[in-house]
């Protein structure tokens, strides 16, 4: 390792660089591509340096999963923080969610798929707003809609799970290469959105 890189890492940047590089690896080749050997090679860091920040590969993967959720959250926030109506923000949020999945299929598979499900489930609890921000942003929007008499009063958590299931299904079908979905995604989203809204209207 050259002195300048070693000096930088000693100032605490290696932890961030590990996550950033791991996310690049996931985006390009999937979460299975993450190995400590490849990370040390790409960053010019020793295994001992990595273990100063993460005690195991599982701990590193958990941090990468959280970083993936942060990227999803960042893509959704602009849709929710506009001054638009509840229904328009809801529609924009769904479009942003699908857009993230389409642009980042391997990251999407990592944070919602089965390969690292154990690490995800152990660290992400739907009851914990901090670890599942995007889900609770949807819940908050639904509560706002109920308070403004846009949506009928129902359990907002169950409503959110129902909506998420619809969007997740569309996203998965698209990124898994189902041609009928790929050729009709916009129309399918509009149909799904209209049916969801009509079912929830006050």
C-alpha positions in Angstrom: 0.0 0.0 0.0 1.4 3.4 -0.8 1.9 5.9 2.0 -0.7 8.4 0.9 -3.5 5.7 0.8 -2.4 4.2 4.1 -2.4 7.7 5.7 -5.9 8.3 4.3 -7.2 5.1 5.8 -5.7 5.8 9.1 -7.9 8.9 9.2 -10.9 6.7 9.1 -11.9 6.8 5.4 -11.5 3.0 4.8 -14.8 2.2 6.4 -16.7 4.4 3.9 -14.6 3.3 1.0 -15.3 -0.4 1.8 -19.1 0.3 1.6 -18.8 2.4 -1.5 -16.6 -0.2 -3.3 -18.8 -3.1 -2.2 -21.9 -1.3 -3.5 -20.1 -0.9 -6.9 -19.4 -4.6 -6.9 -23.0 -5.4 -6.1 -24.3 -3.1 -8.8 -22.1 -4.7 -11.4 -22.1 -8.3 -10.4 -24.5 -9.0 -7.5 -24.0 -9.4 -3.8 -22.3 -12.8 -4.3 -19.3 -11.0 -5.9 -18.3 -9.4 -2.6 -15.2 -11.1 -1.1 -12.7 -9.7 1.3 -10.0 -10.8 -1.1 -11.4 -8.7 -3.9 -12.0 -5.7 -1.6 -8.4 -5.7 -0.3 -7.2 -6.0 -3.9 -9.4 -3.1 -5.2 -8.6 -0.8 -2.2 -5.1 -1.8 -1.6 -5.9 -2.4 2.1 -5.0 -5.4 4.2 -7.5 -7.8 5.7 -6.4 -6.7 9.2 -7.4 -3.1 8.2 -10.8 -4.3 7.1 -11.3 -6.3 10.3 -10.6 -3.1 12.3 -13.9 -1.9 11.0 -15.9 -5.1 10.4 -15.4 -8.2 12.5 -16.7 -10.5 9.8 -17.9 -10.6 6.2 -21.5 -10.9 7.5 -21.1 -7.6 9.4 -19.8 -6.0 6.3 -22.7 -7.3 4.2 -25.1 -6.0 6.8 -23.6 -2.5 6.4 -23.8 -2.8 2.6 -27.5 -3.8 2.8 -28.1 -0.7 4.9 -26.3 1.5 2.4 -28.5 0.0 -0.3 -31.6 0.9 1.6 -30.2 4.4 2.0 -29.8 4.7 -1.8 -33.4 3.6 -2.2 -34.5 6.1 0.4 -32.6 8.9 -1.3 -34.4 8.1 -4.6 -37.8 8.3 -3.0 -37.5 11.3 -0.7 -37.8 14.0 -3.5 -41.2 12.5 -4.5 -42.5 12.8 -0.9 -41.1 16.2 0.0 -42.8 18.1 -2.8 -45.8 20.4 -2.2 -48.0 18.2 -4.5 -51.2 16.5 -3.5 -51.2 13.3 -1.5 -52.2 11.2 -4.5 -49.6 12.8 -6.8 -46.9 12.3 -4.2 -48.0 8.7 -3.7 -47.9 8.1 -7.5 -44.5 9.7 -7.8 -43.2 7.6 -4.9 -44.2 4.4 -6.7 -42.6 5.6 -9.9 -39.4 6.4 -8.0 -39.4 3.0 -6.3 -39.7 1.2 -9.7 -37.2 3.5 -11.2 -34.7 2.6 -8.5 -35.2 -1.2 -9.1 -34.9 -0.8 -12.9 -31.7 1.3 -12.6 -30.1 -0.8 -9.8 -31.4 -4.4 -10.3 -28.6 -6.1 -8.4 -28.8 -3.6 -5.4 -32.6 -4.1 -5.4 -32.1 -7.9 -5.4 -29.7 -7.6 -2.5 -31.9 -5.6 -0.3 -35.1 -7.5 -1.0 -33.9 -10.9 -2.3 -33.2 -14.2 -0.6 -29.3 -14.4 -1.0 -28.6 -12.3 2.1 -32.1 -12.4 3.7 -30.8 -13.5 7.1 -28.5 -10.5 7.4 -31.4 -8.2 6.3 -34.0 -9.7 8.6 -31.7 -9.6 11.6 -31.0 -5.9 11.1 -34.1 -4.5 9.5 -37.3 -4.4 11.5 -40.5 -2.9 10.0 -41.3 -1.6 13.5 -38.0 0.3 13.6 -38.4 3.6 11.6 -34.6 4.1 11.4 -33.8 0.8 9.7 -36.8 0.9 7.3 -37.1 4.6 6.5 -38.7 4.2 3.1 -41.5 1.9 4.4 -42.3 4.4 7.2 -42.3 7.3 4.7 -45.1 5.4 2.9 -46.9 4.8 6.1 -46.7 8.5 7.0 -48.1 9.5 3.6 -51.0 7.1 4.1 -51.7 8.5 7.5 -51.7 12.0 6.0 -54.1 10.8 3.3 -56.4 9.4 6.0 -56.3 12.6 8.0 -57.2 14.6 4.9 -60.0 12.2 4.0 -58.3 11.2 0.8 -57.9 7.6 1.9 -60.4 5.5 3.9 -59.3 4.9 7.5 -57.6 1.5 7.7 -54.5 0.1 9.3 -51.8 2.1 7.5 -49.2 -0.6 8.1 -51.3 -3.2 6.3 -52.1 -0.7 3.6 -48.4 0.0 3.1 -47.5 -3.7 2.9 -50.3 -4.2 0.3 -49.0 -1.4 -1.8 -45.4 -2.5 -1.4 -46.3 -6.0 -2.5 -47.8 -4.6 -5.7 -44.8 -2.5 -6.5 -42.3 -5.2 -5.5 -44.1 -7.7 -7.8 -43.9 -5.4 -10.8 -40.2 -4.6 -10.1 -39.2 -8.2 -9.7 -41.0 -9.3 -12.9 -39.3 -6.5 -14.8 -35.8 -7.0 -13.6 -36.1 -10.8 -14.0 -36.7 -10.3 -17.7 -40.4 -11.1 -18.2 -40.9 -9.6 -21.6 -44.6 -8.9 -21.3 -43.9 -6.8 -18.2 -40.9 -5.0 -19.8 -43.0 -4.1 -22.8 -45.9 -2.8 -20.8 -44.5 -1.5 -17.5 -45.9 2.0 -17.8 -49.4 0.7 -18.6 -49.2 -1.8 -15.8 -48.1 0.8 -13.3 -51.0 3.0 -14.2 -53.4 0.1 -13.9 -52.0 -0.9 -10.5 -52.0 2.7 -9.3 -55.6 3.3 -10.3 -56.8 0.0 -8.7 -54.9 0.8 -5.5 -56.3 4.3 -5.3 -59.8 3.3 -6.1 -59.7 0.6 -3.4 -58.4 3.1 -0.8 -60.4 6.2 -1.6 -62.4 7.8 1.2 
